[in-house]
Amino acid sequence: MTAPLTRKIQKLLPLVEKPGRYMGGELHMCRKDPATVATRFGFAFPDTYEIGMSYLGLQIIYHLLNREPDVYCERLFAPNADMETLMRSERIPLFTIETNTDAKEMDIIGFTLQYELSYTNILNMLDLAGIPFRTKDRADGGYPFLCAGGPCAFNPEPLAPFFDFFMIGDGEGTLEATCRAHKAWKESGAPREAFLRSIARIPGVYVPEFYEPLYETNAEGPYVDRDGKGDYAGYRKVWEGAPDRVLRNICPDLNDVDYPTEMITPLIEVVHDRAVLEVFRGCSRGCRFCQAGMIYRPVRERTKDNLMDLARRQLESSGQEELSLMSLSTSDYSAFEPFATSLMDFCESENVALSLPSLRLDSFSFDVMNRIQGYKKTGLTVAPEAGTQRLRDVINKNITDKNIREALTKAIDLGWTSVKLYFMDGLPTETEDDLRGIAEVARSIMEIWFAHYGQRKCGKFSITASVSNFVPKPFTPFQWVPQDTPEEFIRKHDLLRGEFRRLKGVFLQYHGSEASHMEAVLARGDRRCADILEACFLEGCKMDAWRETFDAERWNRAIERSGIAADRYCYFSDPTCEKPLPWDVIDAGVSKEFLAREYRKSLRGEVTPDCRFACRGCGMNEHVTCPTCGIWKGKEAELGENLY
C-alpha cells in the first residue's frame, strides 16, 4: 500500500502551503526496511510539523527507539488545514513522514501530550487515520495500540477512554522495555490484553482499563451531570495484578542515558530552528503554580565535560549556526559559570550563535548575555509572575522588587532597549492591588530608563507585559484551588488596560479567558471529559491551541451535547486537601502531604527556600536519590522543624 499512497501524496504537495511539512527526507531521518522490524512505532505530535519538530522530546524518543534493532520509529503530525482538506477529499489517510505508510499499519502509535488544548487534534488525527476513538471499539484487534506520554499525561483521565496505556515520566527505559514486550507478545500470539498485562509491570506504565473510576450518585448541587453523577469519588482496581498506584519513571543519572547528537534537521523553517542541548532536568525552586517544577524533580544534571562533548558533536553533525541551552532554569546549573564561559569560547571559535534562556537575575548572567549579544541587544525577558511582593510570596516566586530593580538597572546600563515581563492573573489570594502592581513594576522599570537616559529618549525603550490566566494544575500546591470565571478574568483585564493606558512605551498582552477555562477543564478533569472531547470533535473543534482557530461557542455546544457538568473541574475547591482527585492513581514522586503543606503555607504568605540548600521533605527521596536529599538523608531528626 505504501507506493500507491506515496504517489497520491506527491500529487498533493504542489497544491499546499509548505510541502516540506510532509515530504520527509531530512538530514538524519532514519531509514529502515519495515519488513525487518518487529515493532513499528508511530510517534504522533498533535500539532503541525513546525511545532512538533521544535520539540526536543521528539528527537530524544526518535533516537532512543530507532537505535533498537527491532523497532522502526516514524513520525506523524497533524496536517495543516489545506492539506487536511485535500487528504479527506482524496481519501488519503494520516500517513508517516518516513515511508508514507497508513497510520493504521503501525503497531503502536504514541502521542505526546504537551498542552491540553491539543487534545481535540488527537481525535482529528485518529479520524483521519480511520482508527476508532475508544479502546472498547478496538478490542477485537486490527488496530495499533494507542499510548501517550508527556507532562499532561500526569492526569491521564480525560483521555483514558481513548488510550490503551500511558507512559508517565521519563521516556528512557520505559519506551524500550515496552517495545521489547510488544515483540515478545507478538511472537506469542496471545490475546491483546496479555500485552497490556505484561507492560503494566513496567515502571511508569498506566493501563486505564485495569482501573474503574467511581463517582457520587444521586448527587445534588450546581455540578451534576445529566445522568445524576456528581463529583469524582476515587477508583478501584479491576485487575489485581495492576499496581495500586503507578509511580512515574525516573532516570536518576542523565549522564548514563544516550542523548541524540545526529538530530533530524528540517528542510523548512520551524519554530525553533537550532541545535538544542538539555543541560539538566528538574527544578529546585518550588514555585507553587508550576507543574513542571514538581513533576520533573529531582534536579539531575549532566556533567560539564559531557555537555561540551554533546555540543561539539551535535553542531558537527547538523551544520546548525545556533545552539540553545534548554532547562527549566538554565543558570541554576551548579557549574554554570565555568560551563557558560567554556561554551561561549567554543561557540565564538566556531562562529555559532549561542542562546541562553531561563537565566536568573544576577551579575554573572548579565555578563554572559552581554558577551553573547555584544553591541546588538535582543529583548530581555523577566518573569516576576506577580505584581507585588505579597503575592510573589504566596506563589513562592523567590524574586524581590529589589532583584528586579537591580537587574533592570544593569541591563539598561549594558544597552538593552526592550524588556518583556511575564505575569499571571487570577492567582490564589489575588487582589486589585496585586493587579495594579503589574503596571507598577512596568512603571518602575521605565523610571530606571528615564533616570539613565532622560525623558527625551523615551521612544527608544519599550516594555511588554504579557499576562496569562492562572490555570490550576495537578501535582502542584494549587491543585485544590478554583480558577477565576471567564467573566472575572475579563474584569481583571479591563482593570489592567486602564492602568496601562497611563504608561507611555509600555504594552499589555493577555490571553483569552475562554481558552483558559477549557484548559482548566481538561487539566483537572476525569474520564467523563472524554465525552466532552468526542462532542468537540463532532462540533469541528481542532487546532484549539491557536488563538485564530479556537472557537468557544463550539466548545460550549459540545459541553451541552455531552451532558457533563464541565464547570466542576474549573471551580473545584478543597481547602481540606482530602478529597479524592482523578490523578491520585499516578504517583509523581512528590507526596500529597508536601503539596498540602505548601498550599497552607501559601495562604499564610510563607516562602519555602530553594531545596538545593536543604531538603524540604517533598517525598522524592523515597523513590530516587535526590542530590540534595542525599546530603541531608538521616539528618531529619537533627534538623527538626528546620527541615520544612
C-alpha positions in Angstrom: 0.0 0.0 0.0 3.0 2.3 0.6 3.9 3.0 -3.0 0.4 4.0 -4.2 0.0 6.2 -1.1 3.3 7.9 -1.9 2.1 8.7 -5.4 -1.2 10.1 -4.1 0.6 12.3 -1.6 3.1 13.6 -4.1 0.3 14.8 -6.3 -1.0 17.0 -3.4 2.3 18.6 -2.5 2.3 21.3 -5.2 -1.2 22.3 -4.1 -0.4 23.0 -0.4 1.5 25.6 1.6 4.9 24.4 2.8 5.0 21.0 1.2 8.2 20.3 3.2 5.9 19.6 6.1 5.0 16.3 4.5 8.0 15.3 2.3 10.5 13.8 4.8 14.0 13.1 3.5 15.6 15.4 6.1 19.2 15.1 7.2 19.5 12.2 9.8 16.0 10.9 9.1 16.1 7.2 10.0 15.6 4.7 7.1 14.9 1.1 7.8 13.2 -1.7 6.0 9.8 -2.1 7.8 9.8 -5.8 6.9 12.9 -6.4 9.1 11.5 -5.0 12.4 9.1 -6.4 14.9 7.5 -3.1 16.1 6.6 -0.1 14.0 6.1 2.8 16.3 4.4 6.0 15.1 5.5 9.0 17.2 2.5 11.4 16.9 2.7 15.1 17.6 -0.8 16.6 17.8 0.1 19.8 16.0 1.8 20.9 12.8 5.2 19.9 11.6 6.8 23.2 12.6 5.7 22.9 16.2 6.5 19.2 16.5 10.0 19.4 15.0 10.8 22.1 17.6 10.1 19.7 20.4 13.3 18.2 21.9 11.4 15.2 23.2 10.6 14.1 19.7 14.3 14.0 18.8 15.2 12.1 22.0 12.4 9.4 21.6 13.1 9.1 17.9 16.8 8.4 18.6 16.0 6.0 21.5 13.6 3.8 19.6 15.5 3.8 16.3 18.7 2.5 17.9 16.6 -0.6 18.8 17.2 -3.1 16.0 13.7 -4.5 16.2 11.9 -1.1 16.2 11.2 1.5 13.5 10.0 4.8 14.8 8.3 7.0 12.3 6.7 10.5 12.7 3.0 11.6 12.4 1.9 15.2 12.5 -1.4 17.0 12.3 -1.8 18.2 8.7 -2.4 21.9 8.2 -6.0 22.8 7.1 -5.2 23.0 3.4 -3.6 19.5 3.4 -6.3 18.0 5.6 -9.0 19.2 3.2 -7.2 17.6 0.2 -6.5 14.4 2.2 -10.2 14.0 3.1 -11.4 14.7 -0.5 -8.8 12.3 -2.0 -9.4 9.7 0.8 -5.7 9.7 1.9 -5.3 8.6 5.5 -3.0 10.0 8.0 0.5 8.9 7.0 4.0 8.6 8.4 6.6 11.1 7.2 9.4 8.4 6.8 7.6 5.9 4.5 4.2 7.4 3.7 2.6 4.4 5.5 -1.0 4.5 6.5 -1.0 5.2 10.3 -3.3 2.2 10.8 -0.4 -0.1 9.9 1.7 1.0 12.9 1.9 -1.5 15.8 1.9 1.3 18.4 1.1 5.0 18.0 2.4 7.2 20.8 1.1 10.7 21.2 2.9 13.4 23.2 0.7 15.5 25.5 2.4 18.9 25.8 -0.7 21.1 26.2 -4.3 20.3 27.0 -5.8 22.3 24.1 -4.1 19.9 21.6 -6.4 17.0 22.7 -9.0 17.7 20.0 -6.2 17.4 17.4 -5.6 13.8 18.7 -9.2 12.8 17.8 -9.0 14.6 14.5 -5.8 12.7 13.7 -7.3 9.3 14.7 -10.3 10.1 12.5 -8.0 10.8 9.6 -6.3 7.5 10.2 -9.6 5.6 10.4 -8.9 4.4 13.9 -11.9 4.2 16.4 -11.5 6.6 19.2 -12.5 4.4 22.1 -10.4 1.4 23.3 -13.6 -0.7 23.6 -14.1 -0.2 19.9 -10.6 -1.5 19.1 -10.8 -4.6 21.4 -11.1 -7.1 18.5 -7.7 -6.1 17.3 -6.6 -5.0 13.8 -5.7 -1.5 15.1 -2.5 -0.1 16.6 -2.1 0.1 20.4 -2.5 3.8 21.3 -0.4 5.3 24.1 0.6 8.7 25.3 3.2 10.5 27.5 4.4 13.9 28.3 3.6 16.4 31.1 -0.2 16.3 30.5 -0.1 12.5 31.0 0.3 13.1 34.7 -3.5 13.5 34.7 -4.4 10.9 32.0 -8.0 10.5 32.9 -9.6 12.9 30.4 -8.1 10.8 27.6 -8.2 7.4 29.4 -11.2 6.0 27.3 -9.2 6.6 24.1 -5.8 5.2 25.0 -4.6 1.7 25.8 -1.8 2.9 28.1 0.1 5.9 29.2 3.8 6.3 29.9 4.3 8.5 32.9 7.7 10.3 33.5 11.0 10.0 31.6 10.7 8.0 28.4 14.2 6.5 28.6 13.8 2.9 29.8 10.0 2.7 29.6 9.9 3.1 25.8 12.5 0.4 25.0 11.0 -2.0 27.6 7.5 -1.5 26.1 8.7 -2.2 22.6 10.6 -5.3 23.7 7.4 -6.5 25.5 5.5 -5.9 22.3 7.8 -8.0 20.3 7.5 -10.9 22.8 3.7 -10.6 22.8 3.6 -10.5 19.0 5.6 -13.7 18.8 3.5 -15.4 21.4 0.2 -14.9 19.6 -1.5 -14.2 22.9 -4.7 -12.0 23.1 -4.5 -8.3 23.1 -5.0 -8.0 26.9 -1.9 -10.1 27.6 0.3 -7.4 26.2 -1.3 -4.8 28.4 -0.9 -7.0 31.5 2.8 -7.5 30.6 3.6 -3.8 30.3 1.6 -2.8 33.4 4.6 -4.1 35.4 7.0 -1.7 33.6 7.8 1.4 35.7 5.7 4.3 34.6 3.1 2.4 32.6 -0.5 3.1 33.4 -3.2 0.9 31.8 -6.6 2.7 32.3 -8.8 -0.4 31.7 -7.3 -2.0 34.9 -8.9 0.7 37.0 -12.5 1.8 37.3 -13.4 5.4 38.4 -16.1 6.0 41.0 -18.5 8.9 41.2 -21.1 10.2 43.6 -24.5 9.1 42.6 -27.9 10.8 43.0 -25.8 14.0 43.7 -27.2 17.4 44.3 -25.7 20.9 43.8 -24.6 23.0 40.9 -22.3 20.4 39.3 -24.3 17.4 38.5 -24.2 15.5 35.1 -27.3 14.9 33.1 -27.2 11.2 34.3 -27.1 12.3 38.0 -23.4 11.7 38.7 -21.6 14.1 40.9 -18.0 14.5 42.0 -15.2 12.1 41.4 -15.1 9.6 44.4 -11.9 7.6 43.8 -11.1 4.4 41.9 -10.9 0.7 42.3 -8.7 -1.9 40.5 -10.4 -4.3 38.2 -7.3 -6.5 37.8 -5.4 -7.3 40.9 -2.1 -7.6 39.1 -2.1 -3.9 38.4 -0.1 -1.6 40.8 -2.1 0.2 43.4 -0.6 3.5 42.1 1.6 4.0 39.1 5.0 5.5 40.0 6.5 7.7 37.3 9.6 6.5 35.6 12.7 8.5 36.7 16.1 8.5 35.1 18.4 9.0 38.1 21.5 10.0 36.1 21.3 11.7 32.7 25.0 11.0 32.0 24.0 7.3 31.7 21.4 7.8 29.0 22.1 8.3 25.3 21.4 11.8 24.0 21.0 12.3 20.3 23.7 14.3 18.5 22.5 13.5 15.0 19.2 15.2 15.2 16.7 15.4 12.3 17.4 18.7 10.6 14.1 20.1 9.0 14.1 21.2 5.3 11.8 24.1 6.1 12.0 26.8 8.8 10.4 25.6 12.1 9.7 27.5 15.3 13.0 26.7 17.0 15.4 26.0 14.2 18.7 25.4 16.0 20.7 22.8 17.9 19.4 22.2 21.4 21.3 21.0 24.5 19.5 19.7 27.5 21.6 20.8 30.5 19.6 19.2 33.3 16.1 18.1 34.2 14.1 19.2 37.2 13.9 22.4 39.2 14.5 23.1 42.9 12.9 26.5 43.2 9.4 25.2 44.2 7.1 27.8 42.6 3.7 26.7 43.7 1.8 27.3 40.4 4.4 25.4 38.4 3.6 21.8 37.5 6.9 21.2 35.7 8.8 22.2 38.8 7.1 19.4 40.8 6.7 16.5 38.3 10.3 16.7 37.0 12.0 16.5 40.4 14.7 15.9 41.4 17.3 18.0 39.6 19.6 15.8 37.5 22.5 17.4 35.8 24.8 16.4 33.0 28.5 17.0 33.7 30.2 19.9 32.1 32.5 17.6 30.1 29.5 15.6 28.8 27.7 18.8 27.8 30.7 20.2 25.9 31.1 16.9 24.1 27.4 16.8 23.1 27.5 20.4 21.9 30.5 19.7 19.6 29.1 16.5 18.2 25.7 18.0 17.6 27.0 21.1 15.8 29.3 19.0 13.7 26.6 16.6 12.5 23.9 19.3 11.9 25.7 22.3 10.5 23.4 24.5 12.6 24.5 28.1 13.2 22.8 28.5 16.6 23.0 26.5 19.8 20.4 26.8 22.5 20.5 25.5 26.1 17.3 24.1 27.4 16.3 23.5 31.0 13.7 24.9 33.4 16.1 27.4 34.9 19.4 27.1 33.0 21.6 29.3 35.2 20.7 27.1 38.2 23.2 24.6 36.8 25.7 24.0 39.5 28.7 24.6 37.2 27.1 27.4 35.2 29.9 29.9 35.3 32.7 27.6 34.1 30.4 25.8 31.7 29.0 29.1 30.2 32.5 30.5 29.8 33.8 27.4 28.0 30.7 27.2 25.8 31.0 30.8 24.8 34.6 30.4 23.9 33.8 27.3 21.8 30.8 29.0 20.0 32.9 32.0 19.2 35.6 29.8 17.7 33.1 28.0 15.6 31.1 31.2 14.6 28.0 29.7 16.2 25.4 31.9 17.9 24.5 30.9 21.5 21.2 31.3 23.1 20.8 31.1 26.9 17.2 31.3 28.1 15.9 31.0 31.6 18.7 33.0 33.3 18.4 34.2 36.8 18.8 37.9 37.6 22.4 38.1 38.8 25.6 39.8 37.7 27.2 36.8 36.0 24.1 36.1 34.0 24.1 39.6 32.6 27.9 39.4 31.9 27.2 36.2 29.9 24.3 37.8 28.0 26.3 40.9 27.3 29.2 38.9 25.9 26.9 36.8 23.7 24.9 39.6 22.3 27.7 42.2 22.0 26.5 45.6 20.8 23.2 44.2 19.3 21.0 43.5 22.3 17.9 41.4 21.7 14.9 41.6 24.0 15.4 40.8 27.7 12.8 38.5 29.4 12.0 38.6 33.1 9.2 36.7 34.8 8.1 38.3 38.1 4.8 36.4 37.7 3.0 38.6 40.2 2.8 42.4 40.7 3.5 42.6 44.4 5.9 41.0 46.9 3.0 39.8 48.9 1.6 37.7 46.0 5.1 36.5 45.0 5.5 35.1 48.5 2.1 33.4 48.1 3.2 31.6 44.9 6.8 31.1 46.3 8.4 33.1 43.5 11.6 33.9 45.2 12.3 37.1 43.4 12.0 40.6 45.1 11.4 44.1 43.9 15.0 44.8 44.7 16.1 41.9 42.5 14.1 43.3 39.6 15.3 46.9 40.0 18.9 45.9 40.3 18.8 43.5 37.3 17.0 46.0 35.1 19.3 48.8 36.1 22.3 46.7 35.0 20.5 45.6 31.8 19.8 49.2 30.8 23.4 50.2 31.7 24.6 47.5 29.3 22.4 48.7 26.5 19.1 46.7 26.5 16.3 48.7 24.9 13.4 46.3 25.3 12.0 44.1 28.1 9.3 41.5 28.2 7.7 40.8 31.5 5.7 37.7 32.2 2.9 37.8 34.8 -0.2 35.8 35.7 -3.6 37.0 36.8 -6.2 35.0 38.8 -3.6 33.6 41.2 -4.9 32.5 44.7 -5.5 35.4 47.1 -5.0 38.0 44.3 -6.4 41.5 45.0 -6.8 44.5 42.8 -3.7 46.0 44.4 -1.8 42.9 43.2 -3.1 43.6 39.7 -2.2 47.3 39.8 1.2 46.1 41.0 1.8 44.6 37.5 1.6 48.1 36.0 3.7 49.4 38.9 6.5 47.0 38.0 6.5 48.2 34.4 6.4 51.9 35.6 9.4 51.4 37.9 11.4 49.9 35.0 10.6 52.8 32.8 11.7 55.2 35.6 15.1 53.4 35.6 15.4 54.2 31.9 14.4 57.8 32.5 17.0 58.1 35.3 19.7 56.8 33.0 18.8 58.5 29.6 16.2 61.1 30.4 12.7 61.7 29.0 13.9 62.7 25.6 14.9 59.1 24.7 11.7 57.5 26.0 10.8 56.3 22.5 13.9 54.2 22.3 12.8 51.9 25.1 9.8 49.5 25.2 8.3 47.2 27.8 5.8 44.5 27.0 3.9 43.0 29.9 2.4 39.6 29.0 -0.3 38.4 31.4 -1.5 34.8 31.3 -4.5 33.4 33.1 -3.8 31.1 36.0 -4.8 27.5 35.4 -4.6 25.2 38.5 -2.7 22.1 37.5 -2.4 18.6 39.1 0.6 17.8 41.3 1.0 21.4 42.4 0.1 23.0 45.8 -2.6 24.9 43.9 -4.3 21.8 42.6 -7.0 22.3 45.3 -7.9 25.9 44.4 -10.6 27.2 42.0 -10.0 29.1 38.8 -11.5 32.5 38.2 -14.5 32.6 35.9 -14.1 33.9 32.4 -16.1 37.0 33.4 -13.7 37.6 36.3 -10.7 37.4 34.0 -12.3 39.9 31.6 -12.9 42.3 34.6 -9.3 42.0 35.6 -8.1 42.5 32.0 -10.2 45.7 31.9 -8.6 46.9 35.1 -5.1 46.2 33.7 -5.9 48.0 30.5 -7.0 51.1 32.5 -3.7 51.0 34.4 -1.5 50.6 31.3 -3.2 53.4 29.4 -1.3 55.8 31.6 2.1 54.3 30.7 3.9 55.6 27.6 6.1 53.0 25.8 4.5 50.1 27.8 2.4 47.5 26.0 0.0 45.0 27.6 -0.8 41.5 26.2 -3.2 39.0 27.8 -4.7 35.6 27.0 -8.3 34.7 26.1 -10.4 33.8 29.1 -12.5 31.1 27.4 -9.4 29.2 26.2 -8.0 29.2 29.8 -11.4 28.0 31.1 -11.3 25.0 28.7 -7.6 24.3 29.6 -8.6 24.1 33.3 -11.5 21.6 32.4 -9.0 19.3 30.8 -6.2 19.8 33.2 -8.2 18.7 36.3 -10.9 16.6 34.5 -11.7 12.9 35.0 -12.8 10.3 32.4 -16.1 12.0 31.8 -14.1 14.6 29.9 -13.7 12.1 27.1 -17.4 12.6 26.3 -16.8 16.4 26.1 -13.8 15.8 23.7 -15.8 13.5 21.5 -18.6 16.0 21.3 -15.9 18.7 20.5 -14.8 16.6 17.5 -18.4 16.4 16.3 -18.6 20.2 16.6 -15.5 20.6 14.4 -13.0 21.7 17.2 -9.3 21.4 16.3 -6.1 23.4 16.5 -7.6 24.9 19.7 -4.2 26.0 21.0 -4.1 28.5 18.2 -5.9 31.8 19.0 -7.3 32.2 15.5 -8.9 28.8 15.4 -10.1 28.4 19.0 -13.9 28.7 19.0 -15.5 29.0 22.4 -19.0 28.6 21.0 -18.2 25.2 19.6 -16.8 24.1 23.0 -19.9 25.4 24.8 -22.2 23.5 22.4 -20.0 20.4 22.9 -20.3 20.6 26.6 -24.1 20.9 26.4 -24.2 18.0 24.0 -22.1 15.8 26.3 -24.3 16.4 29.4 -21.2 16.7 31.6 -21.0 19.5 34.2 -17.7 20.8 33.0 -17.5 23.8 35.4 -16.9 21.4 38.3 -13.3 20.9 37.1 -12.5 24.6 36.8 -14.1 25.7 40.1 -13.3 22.6 42.2 -12.0 23.7 45.6 -10.9 21.7 48.6 -9.3 23.6 51.5 -9.0 20.4 53.4 -6.8 18.8 50.7 -8.5 15.5 51.5 -11.0 14.8 48.7 -10.0 12.2 46.1 -8.5 13.6 42.9 -8.8 12.0 39.4 -5.0 11.8 39.1 -4.5 10.0 42.5 -3.8 6.8 40.6 -0.5 8.4 39.5 2.5 8.8 41.9 4.6 11.7 40.6 7.1 11.1 43.4 6.2 14.3 45.3 3.9 13.5 48.2 0.4 14.8 48.6 1.3 15.8 52.2 4.1 18.0 50.9 1.8 19.7 48.4 -0.9 20.2 51.0 1.8 21.7 53.4 2.9 24.1 50.6 -0.7 25.1 49.9 -1.3 26.0 53.5 2.0 28.0 53.7 0.8 29.9 50.6 -2.3 31.1 52.4 0.0 32.4 55.2 2.3 34.0 52.7 5.2 31.9 53.8 8.0 31.1 51.4 9.9 27.8 51.1 13.6 28.3 50.2 15.2 26.6 47.2 15.7 22.9 48.0 19.3 23.0 46.7 20.3 24.3 50.1 18.5 21.8 52.3 15.8 19.2 51.9 12.2 20.4 52.2 10.7 17.0 52.6 8.8 16.7 49.3 9.0 12.9 49.4 11.1 12.4 46.3 13.9 10.7 48.2 11.6 7.8 48.8 11.9 6.9 45.1 15.2 8.1 43.9 18.4 9.5 45.3 18.0 13.3 45.2 21.3 15.2 45.1 20.1 17.4 47.9 18.3 14.8 49.8 21.3 12.5 49.6 23.2 15.1 51.6 20.5 15.5 54.2 19.2 12.0 54.5 19.4 10.7 58.0 19.5 14.2 59.5 15.8 14.7 59.6 15.7 14.4 63.4 18.6 16.7 63.8 17.0 19.3 61.5 13.6 19.1 63.1 11.3 22.0 62.1 14.1 23.5 60.0 13.6 20.6 57.6 10.4 22.3 56.3 
